[in-house]
Amino acid sequence: GDSVTQMEGPVTLSEEAFLTINCTYTATGYPSLFWYVQYPGEGLQLLLKATKADDKGSNKGFEATYRKETTSFHLEKGSVQVSDSAVYFCALSPGGGATNKLIFGTGTLLAVQP
Amino acid sequence: GAGVSQSPRYKVAKRGQDVALRCDPISGHVSLFWYQQALGQGPEFLTYFQNEAQLDKSGLPSDRFFAERPEGSVSTLKIQRTQQEDSAVYLCASSLLGLATQETQYFGPGTRLLVL
């Protein structure tokens, strides 16, 4: 079945460092891809999304490109801040069905130190 | 309301008790999803409603789990005869239409269930 694999954490970085969180997926159809973020004490919220191959999603300085050839959707940010400390979830929504459920990875904890 | 709300936020149950978890989606949202998130894991899909119709319940782990949305707005997830393995955070999400895979799902804060 469809699945998402993302790098295990925690990822610990100093402020202004470059961030990459790897995400790869397995899907039989043409999924949409998402990154959700969960800040401490808050609910899941959408960070960015891409709906077809070669699309780039971006928000708050974060970017991810939908790569069909490598089945990847890696999250990047050029310069992280302490306020970016959170758990990041990669997810896909399978195409072609009546249910637009999300299939999530296990999450990656990011800790940014001042 | 402004966002998805869930109640209670925390629930402690003794093994064997029945529990009911409530979700108030964003007003006017057609689609409603329930997910289960075990500690240290990503959320896992349980069930999906489009208005009052339960179109997908493939993720419900057993027949002890039951969900309803009788008037197409508020939804209740009921767990009968709770077991320790049911301990998790239960998340509710809604989306405006739900017919397009790229549509954003808005999540509530979750109900943390602990079964002793």
HADDOCK unambig.tbl for C-alpha pairs under 7 A between the chains (distance, minus, plus):
assign (segid A and resid 32 and name CA) (segid B and resid 101 and name CA) 6.20 0.50 0.50
assign (segid A and resid 32 and name CA) (segid B and resid 102 and name CA) 5.75 0.50 0.50
assign (segid A and resid 42 and name CA) (segid B and resid 109 and name CA) 6.44 0.50 0.50
assign (segid A and resid 43 and name CA) (segid B and resid 107 and name CA) 6.40 0.50 0.50
assign (segid A and resid 43 and name CA) (segid B and resid 108 and name CA) 6.05 0.50 0.50
assign (segid A and resid 43 and name CA) (segid B and resid 109 and name CA) 4.52 0.50 0.50
assign (segid A and resid 44 and name CA) (segid B and resid 107 and name CA) 5.78 0.50 0.50
assign (segid A and resid 45 and name CA) (segid B and resid 106 and name CA) 6.77 0.50 0.50
assign (segid A and resid 45 and name CA) (segid B and resid 107 and name CA) 6.69 0.50 0.50
assign (segid A and resid 51 and name CA) (segid B and resid 102 and name CA) 5.91 0.50 0.50
assign (segid A and resid 93 and name CA) (segid B and resid 101 and name CA) 5.80 0.50 0.50
assign (segid A and resid 94 and name CA) (segid B and resid 101 and name CA) 6.97 0.50 0.50
assign (segid A and resid 95 and name CA) (segid B and resid 101 and name CA) 6.18 0.50 0.50
assign (segid A and resid 98 and name CA) (segid B and resid 99 and name CA) 6.81 0.50 0.50
assign (segid A and resid 99 and name CA) (segid B and resid 48 and name CA) 6.87 0.50 0.50
assign (segid A and resid 99 and name CA) (segid B and resid 56 and name CA) 6.68 0.50 0.50
assign (segid A and resid 100 and name CA) (segid B and resid 98 and name CA) 6.34 0.50 0.50
assign (segid A and resid 100 and name CA) (segid B and resid 101 and name CA) 5.31 0.50 0.50
assign (segid A and resid 101 and name CA) (segid B and resid 45 and name CA) 6.59 0.50 0.50
assign (segid A and resid 102 and name CA) (segid B and resid 45 and name CA) 6.91 0.50 0.50
assign (segid A and resid 103 and name CA) (segid B and resid 44 and name CA) 6.74 0.50 0.50
assign (segid A and resid 104 and name CA) (segid B and resid 42 and name CA) 5.51 0.50 0.50
assign (segid A and resid 104 and name CA) (segid B and resid 43 and name CA) 6.16 0.50 0.50
assign (segid A and resid 104 and name CA) (segid B and resid 44 and name CA) 6.95 0.50 0.50
assign (segid A and resid 105 and name CA) (segid B and resid 42 and name CA) 5.56 0.50 0.50
assign (segid A and resid 106 and name CA) (segid B and resid 41 and name CA) 4.67 0.50 0.50
assign (segid A and resid 106 and name CA) (segid B and resid 42 and name CA) 4.26 0.50 0.50
assign (segid A and resid 107 and name CA) (segid B and resid 41 and name CA) 6.67 0.50 0.50
assign (segid A and resid 107 and name CA) (segid B and resid 42 and name CA) 5.85 0.50 0.50
